[in-house]
């Protein structure tokens, strides 16, 4: 795991999200005249500090990609605040939004779909360099070649006039990373940036991201389902379930002492190379399917699948329980985590 940097307490966050909600209306069918709402993101608050890598994890449908797109301004927020370097971004006009997108860039999951197949890599890199006035027009080709050299496509000049189909998957993702850093951002949002790559190429891209972080002082919001990547790259982890955060904290704490049963179930799904450790690991088994984000359960949204749920879980939303060292879990029984991880469960009320 990467060493956690010592973030200054007084340092303003690069990214601050406060009680963010992103809801999508869904038209009713033949027998449903009312318009229903998908609660994709429903009250999320988090921060990313300078030089920090924050992972957002959770199963498909938890809202992590919608959160990433809201930070970029690619989807509209229903409520809440998003601030970059202290400046709010919700409701910006076109010119202000363009300035925001210079500070925050994104690397998408599929490097082929995120590159225009009819444009050369030079054209792809020239566009942000020209729009944001990074270098004079006469210097664009040289700067584009330098960016390709930085991401490991060397010599960069040899790749400028190629089209995306002439690159391998790893090379395409390197080109996408070059495009992201072209405008010298402060925050890069990586949405499953290595999940479409072979395992050996994945390791190379992660090494590249770590090197660029050190060289340019970047911060990352890293959206992923690959817990192995999280443990090797990220300083903090935010766990989402059905549009809400259920736990957050330093990476090693989340992996070794999860305070929420959903987090424990996620960690148990990560394979261990040593069979003896795998057999000795405490596991939390989930039941049932993920509820619909159109009509999420009352109280704790996880209680319909939770193996340690009690009656209170279906009545009241759980508070944020501080567990020390910057870790907190949104669970009524987070303080009992060592007991229920051992299989005892909280002895308070009967399960609903």
N, C-alpha and C positions, 0 to 999 in steps of 0.2 A: 504494500500500500504506500501511496505517496505520503510524505511527511506533511502534517497539517501545518500551514504557515501560522505565525503569530500575528493575527490581525489586530491592528490597533483599535482599542475600544472607541476612540473618538473619530475614527475614519468613517466618512459617510459611505453608505452602500452604493455600489455601482447601480444595482437594481433593487427597488423596493416595491413589493406588491402588497396592497392592503385590502383585505376583504373583497377580493375580486370575484365577480360573478359574470359568467358568460352563458346565457340561455338562448336556445334556438327554438323558435315556434315550429310546431309540426301540425299541419292541417289535418283535421279529422277525416275519417273515411265516410262511406255511405251512411253509416248509422251513428256517426259521431260528428255533430255539427260544430261543437266547440273546438277551438284551437288549443292544443296541448303544448307543453313546454318541455324541452329536453334540458335538464340541469347539468350541462357539460362541466362547468366549473362553478362551484357554489360556496363562495366564501373562503377563498384561499389567500393566505398571507405568508410571504417569505421575503428573504433578502439575500443578495449576493454581494459580498464585500470585495474590494480590490484584490486581485490575485487569487481569488478563491474559485474552486470548482465544486459546484453544487449539483448533485444528481437528483432527478425526479424520477421515481420508479413506481411501478404499479402495473396491474394486469391491463390488457386491452380494454378500452372503454372507460378508464378511470379519469380521463380528462387531461392527461399530461401534455399531449400534442396541442390541444386547444389552448392550454395555458401558454405554451411556447408561441403559438401564433398570435395570441393576444398581446404578448410582450413586444412582438414585432409590429403590431398594428395591422396584422393581416386579417384579423376578425375583430368586430366591435365588442367592447365590453358592455355588459348590461348595467353593472354597478361596480363601485369600488374605485381604487386608485392604482395607477402604475407610474412610478417615478424612476427616471434614469438620471443619475447624478443630481438628485433632488428636484429635477424638473418634471412636472406632470406631462404625460403623453396622450391621455385620453381627451378627445375633442380637439386635437390639433388641426390647423389648416394644412393645406398641401405642402406649403413651403416649410413649415415647422416640422411636419412629419418627415420630409426629406432629410432635414438636418438630424432628426432622431435616428433615422436609419443609417446614418453614417456612424453613429456611436454604437449601434447594436446591429449585428449581422447574424445570418443563419446559415447553417450547413444542413442540408436536407438528407433524408434517408437514402433516396435512390439517386445516385450521381448521374445516371443517364437521363432520367426524366427532368432533372433540374438544370440540364444544359440544353440550349437550343441546338438541335441537330443540324440546322442550316447555317450556323455561325461557326467560324473558326474560334479557337481558344483566344487568339489575339482580339477578335471582336468582342468576345465575352468579357475579357478583362478590361478592354478599352472603355466599355460603357460606363462602369462606375468611376473609373479614373477621370473620364471626361465630365460626367454629370456633377461630380463633387469637386472638380478642379484640383485634383491631387497633384498633378504635374502638368506643365505646359504641353500643348498638343504635339510638339515636336519630340517630346521625351516619352510619349506613351509606349511606344514599342520597346524601348530600353527598359522602362519600368515594368512592363508586362513580363519581359524575359527575366528580370531580377526576381519577380514574385514566383515564377515557376522554379527558379533555382532554389529559392527559400523552402519550397515545399517538396523538394527532392526530384523535380523533373528537370534534370540537368544534362546537357546545357539547355537552358530555357529557350534560346533562339531556335533550336531545332524543333520545338513543339508548337511554336506560335501559330503556324499556318495549317495545322492539322485540325480535323473535325472530331467531334466526340466519338464517333463510331470507330475512329482509328486508335482509340485508347482502350486499355484494359479497365476493369472496374476500379482497381486501386488508383490507377493514373487519373481516371475521371474524378474520383473523390479528392485527390490532391489538387486538381484544377479548381474544384469547387471551394476548397479551403483557401486557395490563392485568391479567388474572387472575394471571399469573405474578408480576408485581411487586407485587401487592396486599398480600402478606404480608411485603414488604421483605426478600427473600432476599439472600444473599451470592453465590450461584452460580446461574446459569440454564443449563440444558442445553437446547440448541436442536437438535432432531433434524430435519434437512432442512426448517428452518423457512421457507424461501423457495422451495423447489423446485416447489411447486404453484401458484406465482403467475406472472402475466405479467411480462415483463422490466422494464417501467417501474415496476410496483408493487413488484417485487423490490428495485429500487434505493431506493425510498422506505422499505421496511421495514428495509433494511440501515442507512440513515441514521438511522432511529429507534433501532435497537439501539445504534449508536455514541453517540447522544445520551444514551440512558438509562444506558449504561455510564459516561459522564462525570458525569452528574448524581447517580447513586446509588452510584457506586463498585462496580459489578457486575463479576463475572468470568463468562466464558462458556466452556462446553465445547460446541463447535460441530461437530455431526455433519453432513457434507455430501459430495456427490460433485461439486459445482460448484467447480472449481479457480479460476475467476475470482472467485468470492465469497471464497474462502480468501485470495487474494492481496490483496484490497482491505480485508479486515476483520481478519484474524487475525495474532497476534504469533508464534505457533509452530505447527508442523504435526507431527502424529503420523500415520504411515502404517501401516495395518494390512493384513495378508494372512493369510487363513485362520486367524483367531483370535489372531494374534501381531503384535506391533509389529516392523516391519522397518527403520524409520528414523524419526528425530525430530530437530527442530532449528528454528532461526529460519526464518520463512517465506521470506525472500529467498534464504537459503542453499539451502533445499530446492528452490526453483524454478530457481536458476541453477547449482547445483553438486550435484545429487543424488549420494549415495554408494552407493545400492542400485539394481540394474538394474530392479527393479519400480517404484521411485519415478521413475526416468528414463522408463519407459514411460508412467506416469501423466502426467508433465509434458508428454511429447510429444503426448499426446492433447488437450491444451488448445489450442484454435485461436489463431493469431496474426493480428492484423489486417493485418500487412504481409506480402504474398506473398514478398518477398525474404527476410525473416527466417525465414519458414516453410520455404523451400527450403534455407536454410543451416543449419537446426537439426539437431543430431545426434539420431538416433532409435534406440530400442531396440525391436526387434520381438519380440513374444511368440508362442509356439506352444502348441498344445494347449488344453485346457479346464481350468477351475478344479477341482482335486481335491476329493473328497468330504470334508467335515469329520468324517464318521464314521470314516474311515480315512486320516488325513492322512499324507503322505509322511514317511519317516524323514529325519534330518539336517535340512538346510534345506528348509523346506516349499515354497519357490519353485523348487527345482532342476529339477522336472519341466517347467517352462516357461521356464527361464532360458536366454538365448542364450549366456551365458559360463560355464555350470556346468562343474565339473570333478569328478573322482571323489570328492574329499573332501566335496563338497556333499551327496552321498547318504549319507555315513557319519556325519558329525558336524554337530551343531547349530552354527551360526556364532556366534562371540563378538560382543560389541558393540564396534565399532571407533570410537574417538574421532577425529573429523575436524576438530576445532577450532571455536571460536565457539559451543559448545553443541550442535553437530551430531554425531550418532553413527548408524552404520548396522550392522545385524546381517547382515553379509556377510563371507565369508572373504576377498573380494577388494576390499573397500571402499577400501583404499588405492590400488588400481589404477584407480579410477573414471575419471580423465581418459583413461587408455589405452583401456579398453573402451568408453567413450562415443564415442571416435574410431574404434572398429571393430576395434582390435587384439586385445582380449581378453587375459586373464591367461595367460601362458605357463608353466604349471606341470605340470598333469597332463592326460591325455586325458579327454575328456568321457565320463561313464558311459553 
